[in-house]
Amino acid sequence: MIGYLRGRIQDVTAESILLDVQGVGYEVLAPSALLDECQFQRGELRELWISTHVREDAFQLFGFQSVADKQFFLTLLKVNGVGPKLALNVMSGASVAEITSLIESEDVKGLSKLPKVGKKTAEQMILTLKGKLVIHQPELRGEAPVATAASLEISSALVHLGFRSVDVDKVVSKFPKDITFEEGVRQGLASLTSL
């Protein structure tokens, strides 16, 4: 799984960024705010946090400017009926803070105004995510960050292998912060298959 890329921006379209990483061009789908920003950075070095999604007919990379944005994207995927394209549309329609606020205040009408989000999806988002989208600010409380880049990748890999995200979150939350991706997947498989 690709979790992070650093390269030069070769091109930006309405949906994606073409990132040249040592001579290989990666097409990365991204939220509109990031696309707009990258329009003015052609030829410049840029780092993106990546979520990899593999289907029978497609291998897609979704890119974000921070680990927090990527985590929010992965959280949206836990909502029934929300796939990666719809999650990206949601994040293109408003900031993470605004979406969180709409969910916490149970604003179905406000959520329904987001691109491609209907009333049923908005209600499902509230049902699934209300109370679980606390914006963590670890530096203010002297705590370790809630999730490292490695733990996000481990979670994503295990969910793609067919395990339920609820079970994966429980297992991965017990791992040490400095665990490697390979070791995390190995331990995760061992724990999840014994559940």
Backbone torsions as a table, in degrees:
resi	resn	phi	psi	omega
1	MET	NA	135.5	175.9
2	ILE	-87.0	126.1	-178.0
3	GLY	-115.3	-14.8	-175.1
4	TYR	-159.7	139.7	175.2
5	LEU	-135.9	143.8	175.0
6	ARG	-133.7	119.8	-178.5
7	GLY	-166.8	-173.2	-179.2
8	ARG	-93.5	139.4	178.8
9	ILE	-76.2	115.6	179.7
10	GLN	-91.1	-39.4	-176.2
11	ASP	-156.7	155.4	176.8
12	VAL	-135.0	126.1	177.1
13	THR	-109.8	-172.3	179.6
14	ALA	-66.7	-20.3	-176.6
15	GLU	-120.5	-24.1	-169.7
16	SER	-142.6	166.7	176.4
17	ILE	-115.2	132.9	173.5
18	LEU	-98.3	112.3	-174.8
19	LEU	-108.5	122.0	179.0
20	ASP	-89.3	110.0	177.9
21	VAL	-111.4	100.8	-179.7
22	GLN	50.7	47.4	175.3
23	GLY	89.1	-4.0	177.0
24	VAL	-108.2	127.6	-179.4
25	GLY	-93.1	116.4	178.2
26	TYR	-101.4	126.0	175.0
27	GLU	-89.8	117.5	-174.0
28	VAL	-118.7	117.5	175.1
29	LEU	-73.3	141.4	-174.3
30	ALA	-149.3	158.9	176.5
31	PRO	-63.9	154.6	-174.7
32	SER	-59.3	-36.4	-179.2
33	ALA	-62.4	-40.2	179.1
34	LEU	-70.0	-40.0	177.6
35	LEU	-60.3	-44.3	-180.0
36	ASP	-60.5	-42.8	-179.6
37	GLU	-63.2	-43.3	-175.7
38	CYS	-72.8	-18.8	177.3
39	GLN	-55.6	-33.2	-175.4
40	PHE	-97.2	9.1	-176.7
41	GLN	-121.4	22.3	179.8
42	ARG	-57.1	134.2	-179.2
43	GLY	86.0	-10.3	-178.9
44	GLU	-92.5	155.4	176.2
45	LEU	-73.1	139.9	-179.5
46	ARG	-146.6	140.8	174.1
47	GLU	-109.2	140.1	-179.1
48	LEU	-132.0	139.2	173.4
49	TRP	-88.7	126.7	-168.9
50	ILE	-112.1	139.8	169.0
51	SER	-116.0	122.0	-176.5
52	THR	-96.0	131.9	179.1
53	HIS	-127.3	122.9	-177.3
54	VAL	-115.0	125.5	172.9
55	ARG	-122.9	173.5	179.3
56	GLU	-57.0	-37.6	-173.9
57	ASP	-107.8	4.9	-176.8
58	ALA	-157.3	150.0	173.8
59	PHE	-127.4	105.6	-172.9
60	GLN	-119.0	143.1	176.5
61	LEU	-112.2	131.4	177.0
62	PHE	-114.4	127.0	-173.2
63	GLY	-114.1	146.9	-178.1
64	PHE	-139.3	155.6	-176.1
65	GLN	-84.5	-11.1	179.2
66	SER	-146.5	160.5	176.2
67	VAL	-62.3	-37.1	-178.8
68	ALA	-62.7	-42.0	178.8
69	ASP	-65.0	-41.0	178.9
70	LYS	-63.7	-42.1	178.9
71	GLN	-61.4	-40.3	179.2
72	PHE	-63.8	-42.4	176.9
73	PHE	-58.5	-47.4	179.8
74	LEU	-64.3	-34.2	177.8
75	THR	-66.9	-40.4	178.4
76	LEU	-60.9	-31.3	-179.0
77	LEU	-67.8	-14.4	178.7
78	LYS	-76.3	-14.2	-179.9
79	VAL	-77.0	130.5	178.9
80	ASN	-56.2	126.6	177.7
81	GLY	89.3	-2.5	178.8
82	VAL	-105.0	113.3	176.3
83	GLY	-99.3	-179.6	-177.0
84	PRO	-59.3	-40.3	-179.1
85	LYS	-64.9	-42.4	-179.8
86	LEU	-68.3	-39.8	178.1
87	ALA	-59.7	-39.6	178.7
88	LEU	-66.7	-39.5	176.2
89	ASN	-60.5	-43.2	179.6
90	VAL	-59.3	-46.7	-177.8
91	MET	-71.4	-18.8	176.4
92	SER	-81.3	-18.9	-175.1
93	GLY	-87.2	-19.0	-178.7
94	ALA	-165.9	166.9	178.6
95	SER	-74.9	161.6	178.8
96	VAL	-57.3	-42.0	-179.7
97	ALA	-62.9	-41.2	-179.8
98	GLU	-66.5	-43.3	180.0
99	ILE	-64.1	-42.8	178.5
100	THR	-59.2	-44.3	179.9
101	SER	-61.9	-42.6	179.2
102	LEU	-62.9	-40.2	-180.0
103	ILE	-68.7	-46.1	-178.2
104	GLU	-64.8	-32.5	180.0
105	SER	-91.4	7.4	178.4
106	GLU	54.2	41.5	-177.6
107	ASP	-88.5	83.8	-178.9
108	VAL	-60.9	-42.2	-178.3
109	LYS	-62.2	-44.6	179.9
110	GLY	-63.7	-43.2	179.4
111	LEU	-66.0	-35.0	-179.0
112	SER	-67.0	-16.6	178.7
113	LYS	-81.5	-11.7	178.0
114	LEU	-70.6	150.1	-176.8
115	PRO	-54.4	128.0	174.8
116	LYS	66.5	11.2	179.6
117	VAL	-99.5	119.0	176.8
118	GLY	-94.8	179.0	-177.9
119	LYS	-60.8	-42.8	-178.3
120	LYS	-64.0	-42.7	179.5
121	THR	-65.5	-40.8	179.0
122	ALA	-60.4	-44.3	179.0
123	GLU	-64.4	-38.9	179.7
124	GLN	-66.4	-37.9	177.7
125	MET	-61.3	-44.2	-179.8
126	ILE	-65.1	-46.1	-179.0
127	LEU	-59.4	-42.7	-175.5
128	THR	-80.8	-38.4	-167.7
129	LEU	-108.3	-15.0	-177.6
130	LYS	-57.5	129.2	179.5
131	GLY	85.9	-4.2	-178.2
132	LYS	-113.6	4.5	-176.7
133	LEU	-111.4	39.3	178.8
134	VAL	-63.8	128.8	178.0
135	ILE	-82.1	110.7	-176.5
136	HIS	-81.4	136.2	175.0
137	GLN	-126.8	75.8	-173.1
138	PRO	-58.8	-32.7	-177.2
139	GLU	-64.8	-23.2	179.8
140	LEU	-79.0	-24.6	-176.1
141	ARG	-111.0	2.3	178.9
142	GLY	69.6	23.8	179.9
143	GLU	-99.5	165.5	173.3
144	ALA	-72.1	151.2	176.8
145	PRO	-56.2	148.1	-175.9
146	VAL	-62.1	-42.5	-179.4
147	ALA	-140.9	135.0	176.8
148	THR	-89.1	166.0	178.0
149	ALA	-59.2	-39.5	-179.5
150	ALA	-62.8	-44.3	-177.7
151	SER	-66.5	-32.5	176.2
152	LEU	-64.9	-42.4	-179.8
153	GLU	-67.7	-40.3	178.9
154	ILE	-60.9	-47.2	179.1
155	SER	-58.4	-47.9	-178.3
156	SER	-60.2	-43.9	-179.0
157	ALA	-63.6	-42.9	-177.8
158	LEU	-68.5	-37.3	177.1
159	VAL	-65.1	-40.6	178.7
160	HIS	-65.6	-23.8	178.1
161	LEU	-81.7	-0.6	172.3
162	GLY	106.7	2.8	178.7
163	PHE	-84.3	151.4	-179.7
164	ARG	-70.3	137.3	-176.8
165	SER	-61.1	-30.8	178.4
166	VAL	-62.5	-45.7	-179.9
167	ASP	-67.9	-41.2	-179.5
168	VAL	-60.7	-46.6	-179.3
169	ASP	-58.1	-42.2	179.9
170	LYS	-61.2	-45.1	-177.4
171	VAL	-68.9	-49.5	-175.1
172	VAL	-66.4	-31.0	-179.4
173	SER	-64.2	-18.9	-179.3
174	LYS	-90.6	-7.0	-178.9
175	PHE	-73.6	150.2	174.2
176	PRO	-65.0	151.4	-176.1
177	LYS	-63.2	-28.0	-174.9
178	ASP	-95.8	15.5	-179.0
179	ILE	-65.4	143.8	178.6
180	THR	-81.3	161.6	179.8
181	PHE	-58.7	-49.2	-176.5
182	GLU	-61.6	-45.7	-179.4
183	GLU	-65.9	-38.8	179.8
184	GLY	-63.5	-43.1	178.9
185	VAL	-65.5	-41.5	-180.0
186	ARG	-61.5	-49.5	179.7
187	GLN	-65.7	-38.8	-180.0
188	GLY	-61.6	-45.7	179.0
189	LEU	-61.2	-42.8	-179.5
190	ALA	-61.8	-45.2	-178.5
191	SER	-68.8	-44.6	-174.9
192	LEU	-71.2	-34.8	179.8
193	THR	-73.8	-16.7	178.7
194	SER	-94.6	-0.7	-179.7
195	LEU	-68.8	NA	NA
